[in-house]
Amino acid sequence: MASLQVPMRGKSGKSPTTKAVILVGGPSRGTRFRPLSLDLPKPLFEVAGHPIISHCFAAITKLPEIREVFIVGYYDESVFRDFIKDCSRSHPSISVRYLREYQALGTAGGLYHFRDPILKGRPDRFFVLNADVCCSFPLEQMLRLFEERDAEAVILGTRVPNEAATNFGCIVSDAHSKRVLHYVEKPESHISNLINCGVYLFSTEAIFPSIKSAIKRRSDRPRLVSYPSSDALDNQYLPPQDDDDEDGEKNEVIRLEQDILSDLADSRQFFVLETKDFWRQIKTAGSAVPANALYLTKAFQQQSEELAKPSATILPPVFIHPTARVDPTAKLGPNVSIGPRAVVGAGVRIKESIVLEDAEVRHDACVLYSIIGWSSRVGAWARVEGTPTPVREHNTSIVKNGVKVQSITILGKECAVADEVRVQNCVCLPFKELKRDVQNEVIM
């Protein structure tokens, strides 16, 4: 028997309102996504035929109560203009706005800086999605848990192998109630293999006071150098963040992961929804290939009309842009995306790869575990390949001859691989021509 949907009521007695925020970072971050981010901001890079950010937006649109979406970052306003226009055309009932930070404020600092537009209309809660996350985004289940538990915050979590857990934010929770008991960002020793997926649902009444308290703590802390006053901090004049190299030193900013979530765990109203579905970060350029496979597999399971029909030469799932030209003797798949106006010649074999806009793969070439950049050319009988890594592995680097290299081979924009040349486990910066066999190198 179908369950009866009873609309929930907010504390004021009205139906609760919900907004969504997508965090996109900015141009000084995403250095690990090079060489692809040299020519296109990471959130707009196409995975499974759509920009990374559009997978977030598609999940948000499945919740009819969300009528307002904010994209928060410090890219120039022009970067997302076309994407927002496309969103407005496809979903005219949803307002999509880009809110530009004047500098990197951190995941929590950005939210606090733009609290006025987020709080306009007095929403009860809002989702926060990191754009560089690949998952099924079970937002409806998060909303249900939020309602059932009268929560102040819900975090999406997933299980990873114990040895990988300390690379992420780790969550200790009560197995029965799902309440978060403890949260540590990248702990030095193992505390849990339940990790933070970078997707949140916050009560507006709880999160902004928590961020304000974190800002006040930061301003009250003794410093060896001069920093802005607490009043200035309260007005979000926060120092910039240099880069996204996790191993490097960072200027101080206010971040959800390091500064807010552990405090929320002291609250009795912080809960975790553990997803059993796929999840991974899209941090490095190479991670776009496993993300591409995950999204294509999901689309295939949902019988998406966008995918190429299985055949003797199409091993699903495969996405081929309508403007691409693929010779009928070429064998593609599984987990292949072919971009706009790309050309794939006779007898070509492509597997576990992304071929970008205007690229050409000439006859009898082989492309495996690779990304072929915009307008790049792979010659006849050439072989461009990476090394397969386990599906559950969150790292896209491997050790070859004692040297750490990318498991995915990446050709940047307008690269050329000559006929009969083999390229293996290499990252090639834009506008390079490879006339000899090369492996385990960064070609600059």
Buried (B, 14 or more C-beta within 10 A) or exposed (E): EEEEEEEBEEEEEEEBBBBBBBBBBBBBBBEBBBBBBEBBBBBBBBBBBBBBBBBBBBBBBEBEEBBBBBBBBBBEEEBBEEBBEBBEEEBEEBBBEBBBBEBBBBBBBBBBBBBEBBEEEEBBBBBBBBBBBBBBBBBEBBBBBBBEBEBBBBBBBBBBEEEBBBBBBBBBBEEEEBBBBBBBBBBEEEBBBBBBBBBBBBBBEBBBEBBBEBBEEBBEEEEEEEBBEBEEBBEBBBBBBBBBEEEEEBEBBBBBBBBBBBBBBEBEBBBBBBBEEBBBBBBBBBBBBBBBBBBBBBBBEEEBEBBBEBEEBBBBBBBBBEEBBBBEEBBBBBBBBBBBBBBBBEBBBBBBBBBBBBBBBBBBBBBBBBBBBBBBBBBBBBBBBBBBBEEEBBBBBBEBEEEEBBBBBBBBBBBBBBBEBBBBBBBBBBEBEBEEEBBBBEBE
